[in-house]
């Protein structure tokens, strides 16, 4: 689980519309979904987007992969920069 040595502020909504450049240096903006808890941020992100019928298909297709990352996090397995396969149903 997160400890002082392995966690920090998570942006929660970083995409091409949420950073600006000064010269060649990128700077993130729009910190409305920042937090320290990856699981809570993922849940909030799904809750925010789930009310939009245009995004439902994407959320359903991403869900097995999101569950795989959540499961790895809860089992204290490394997942950052790791390629995880889709979570299997019932596990």
Backbone as JSON, one array per atom type, in Angstrom:
{
  "sequence": "XXXXXXXXXXXXXXXXXXXXXXXXXXXXXXXXXXXXXXXXXXXXXXXXXXXXXXXXXXXXXXXXXXXXXXXXXXXXXXXXXXXXXXXXXXX",
  "N": [[0.83, -1.18, 0.0], [0.32, 2.38, -0.36], [2.96, 4.38, 0.85], [4.97, 6.81, 2.59], [7.23, 6.85, 1.0], [6.49, 6.14, -1.58], [4.38, 7.47, -2.92], [2.45, 10.22, -4.22], [1.1, 13.38, -5.3], [-1.55, 12.98, -7.56], [-2.56, 13.77, -10.78], [-4.96, 13.08, -12.19], [-6.55, 13.72, -14.43], [-5.07, 14.02, -16.78], [-4.49, 14.97, -19.97], [-4.2, 15.87, -23.49], [-5.5, 18.32, -23.56], [-5.08, 19.41, -21.11], [-2.59, 20.5, -20.51], [-0.1, 23.04, -20.92], [2.35, 24.77, -22.87], [5.48, 26.34, -22.26], [7.71, 27.64, -24.15], [9.56, 24.86, -24.86], [8.81, 23.42, -22.71], [6.5, 21.46, -20.95], [3.59, 22.17, -18.96], [1.36, 21.12, -16.52], [-2.17, 21.8, -16.25], [-5.42, 22.59, -14.81], [-6.32, 21.32, -12.16], [-8.49, 20.12, -10.97], [-9.23, 17.48, -10.43], [-7.34, 16.35, -8.78], [-5.54, 14.33, -6.45], [-4.5, 12.1, -3.76], [-4.97, 9.43, -3.72], [-4.94, 6.77, -5.73], [-6.91, 4.82, -6.37], [-9.34, 6.0, -5.55], [-9.36, 8.2, -7.27], [-9.53, 6.92, -9.77], [-12.07, 5.74, -9.51], [-13.66, 8.04, -9.2], [-13.22, 9.22, -11.68], [-14.4, 7.37, -13.43], [-17.03, 7.56, -12.48], [-17.61, 10.21, -13.11], [-17.5, 10.23, -15.95], [-19.32, 8.26, -16.65], [-21.95, 9.1, -16.84], [-22.27, 10.13, -19.34], [-23.62, 9.15, -22.3], [-22.18, 8.86, -24.66], [-19.71, 8.01, -23.89], [-19.95, 5.56, -22.7], [-19.47, 3.05, -24.04], [-16.66, 3.11, -24.36], [-15.85, 3.15, -21.65], [-16.77, 0.66, -20.81], [-15.16, -1.01, -22.39], [-12.64, -0.42, -21.38], [-12.79, -1.21, -18.76], [-12.02, -3.95, -17.89], [-9.24, -3.71, -17.97], [-8.71, -1.55, -16.28], [-9.58, -2.72, -13.91], [-7.63, -4.68, -13.64], [-5.35, -3.16, -13.04], [-6.2, -1.94, -10.65], [-6.5, -4.22, -9.06], [-3.81, -5.15, -8.98], [-2.66, -3.04, -7.59], [-4.01, -3.21, -5.1], [-3.11, -5.68, -4.28], [-0.54, -5.13, -3.77], [1.36, -5.37, -5.8], [3.82, -4.63, -8.33], [2.89, -2.22, -10.78], [3.14, 0.09, -12.18], [4.25, 1.33, -15.2], [4.13, -1.23, -16.17], [2.89, -3.74, -18.31], [-0.26, -4.83, -18.12], [-2.55, -7.48, -18.49], [-6.05, -7.84, -19.37], [-8.34, -8.07, -16.65], [-9.61, -11.12, -15.47], [-12.95, -12.33, -15.43], [-14.69, -12.79, -12.37], [-12.46, -12.99, -10.81]],
  "CA": [[0.0, 0.0, 0.0], [1.14, 3.59, -0.43], [3.65, 4.89, 2.01], [5.61, 8.09, 2.31], [8.28, 6.73, 0.0], [6.05, 5.72, -2.91], [3.17, 8.1, -3.45], [2.46, 11.67, -4.34], [-0.1, 13.97, -5.88], [-1.93, 12.43, -8.85], [-3.35, 14.76, -11.52], [-6.28, 12.49, -12.32], [-7.24, 14.03, -15.69], [-4.03, 14.57, -17.65], [-4.63, 14.68, -21.4], [-3.62, 16.95, -24.28], [-6.16, 19.59, -23.28], [-4.79, 19.84, -19.75], [-1.26, 21.04, -20.27], [0.31, 24.14, -21.79], [3.81, 24.82, -23.06], [6.25, 27.57, -22.25], [8.84, 27.17, -24.95], [9.43, 23.41, -25.06], [8.52, 22.79, -21.42], [5.07, 21.31, -20.67], [3.12, 22.44, -17.61], [-0.03, 20.68, -16.37], [-3.17, 22.74, -15.74], [-6.7, 22.0, -14.43], [-6.07, 20.38, -11.07], [-9.77, 19.85, -10.32], [-9.38, 16.07, -10.05], [-6.11, 15.89, -8.13], [-5.67, 13.65, -5.17], [-3.38, 11.25, -3.35], [-5.42, 8.04, -3.7], [-5.17, 6.36, -7.11], [-8.17, 4.1, -6.51], [-10.43, 6.97, -5.46], [-9.34, 9.01, -8.49], [-10.08, 6.1, -10.85], [-13.52, 5.61, -9.29], [-14.26, 9.35, -9.5], [-13.15, 9.43, -13.12], [-15.45, 6.54, -14.03], [-18.33, 8.13, -12.1], [-17.79, 11.46, -13.86], [-17.71, 9.97, -17.37], [-20.36, 7.26, -16.88], [-23.25, 9.71, -17.14], [-22.28, 10.53, -20.74], [-23.84, 7.95, -23.11], [-21.15, 8.77, -25.7], [-18.49, 7.42, -23.33], [-20.26, 4.27, -22.07], [-18.78, 1.95, -24.72], [-15.23, 3.18, -24.0], [-15.68, 2.75, -20.26], [-16.93, -0.8, -20.73], [-14.0, -1.67, -22.99], [-11.49, -0.18, -20.52], [-13.0, -1.72, -17.4], [-11.18, -5.09, -17.5], [-7.86, -3.26, -17.77], [-8.7, -0.77, -15.05], [-9.68, -3.67, -12.8], [-6.33, -5.35, -13.49], [-4.46, -2.23, -12.34], [-6.69, -1.81, -9.27], [-6.17, -5.47, -8.37], [-2.37, -5.16, -8.72], [-2.43, -2.05, -6.54], [-4.49, -3.74, -3.82], [-2.28, -6.83, -3.92], [0.79, -4.58, -3.57], [2.24, -5.82, -6.88], [4.2, -3.5, -9.18], [2.04, -2.05, -11.95], [3.51, 1.3, -12.9], [5.08, 1.01, -16.36], [3.99, -2.65, -16.46], [1.76, -4.04, -19.19], [-1.12, -5.83, -17.49], [-3.66, -7.93, -19.34], [-7.39, -7.62, -18.83], [-8.7, -8.9, -15.53], [-10.57, -12.16, -15.8], [-14.18, -12.24, -14.65], [-14.76, -13.65, -11.21], [-11.2, -12.95, -10.07]],
  "C": [[0.88, 1.25, 0.0], [1.76, 3.94, 0.91], [4.32, 6.19, 1.63], [6.61, 8.0, 1.17], [7.77, 6.44, -1.4], [4.71, 6.3, -3.35], [3.32, 9.6, -3.48], [1.16, 12.13, -4.96], [-0.33, 13.4, -7.28], [-2.84, 13.44, -9.53], [-4.78, 14.27, -11.7], [-7.0, 12.76, -13.63], [-6.25, 14.62, -16.7], [-4.23, 14.07, -19.08], [-4.18, 15.91, -22.16], [-4.28, 18.31, -24.04], [-5.83, 20.15, -21.92], [-3.31, 20.1, -19.49], [-0.96, 22.11, -21.31], [1.84, 24.1, -21.88], [4.31, 26.24, -22.88], [7.56, 27.2, -22.92], [8.61, 25.69, -25.24], [9.04, 22.68, -23.78], [7.02, 22.69, -21.19], [4.75, 21.59, -19.19], [1.67, 21.99, -17.5], [-0.9, 21.81, -15.84], [-4.41, 21.94, -15.35], [-6.5, 20.9, -13.39], [-7.35, 20.02, -10.31], [-9.96, 18.41, -9.86], [-8.12, 15.51, -9.4], [-6.42, 15.2, -6.82], [-4.46, 12.79, -4.9], [-3.73, 9.77, -3.42], [-5.79, 7.6, -5.11], [-6.52, 5.68, -7.3], [-9.35, 5.07, -6.48], [-10.5, 7.83, -6.72], [-9.9, 8.2, -9.67], [-11.59, 5.96, -10.73], [-14.22, 6.92, -9.63], [-14.29, 9.59, -11.0], [-14.22, 8.62, -13.84], [-16.83, 7.12, -13.72], [-18.62, 9.39, -12.9], [-18.18, 11.17, -15.31], [-18.89, 9.02, -17.64], [-21.72, 7.86, -17.21], [-23.36, 10.16, -18.6], [-22.46, 9.3, -21.62], [-22.81, 7.78, -24.23], [-19.88, 8.08, -25.2], [-18.71, 6.02, -22.75], [-19.5, 3.12, -22.72], [-17.29, 1.94, -24.38], [-14.99, 2.72, -22.57], [-15.8, 1.24, -20.11], [-15.72, -1.52, -21.3], [-12.75, -1.51, -22.13], [-11.59, -0.89, -19.18], [-12.14, -2.93, -17.04], [-9.73, -4.69, -17.25], [-7.73, -2.41, -16.51], [-8.76, -1.69, -13.84], [-8.35, -4.4, -12.57], [-5.36, -4.44, -12.73], [-4.9, -2.04, -10.89], [-6.32, -3.05, -8.47], [-4.68, -5.51, -8.04], [-2.03, -4.2, -7.59], [-2.82, -2.62, -5.18], [-3.67, -4.94, -3.34], [-0.8, -6.43, -3.72], [1.81, -5.14, -4.56], [2.64, -4.61, -7.72], [3.29, -3.43, -10.41], [2.42, -0.83, -12.76], [4.52, 0.93, -13.99], [5.1, -0.48, -16.68], [2.8, -2.81, -17.4], [0.96, -5.16, -18.55], [-2.21, -6.22, -18.49], [-4.98, -7.64, -18.66], [-7.63, -8.56, -17.67], [-9.74, -9.93, -15.98], [-11.79, -12.04, -14.91], [-14.13, -13.23, -13.5], [-13.47, -13.7, -10.41], [-10.76, -11.53, -9.91]]
}
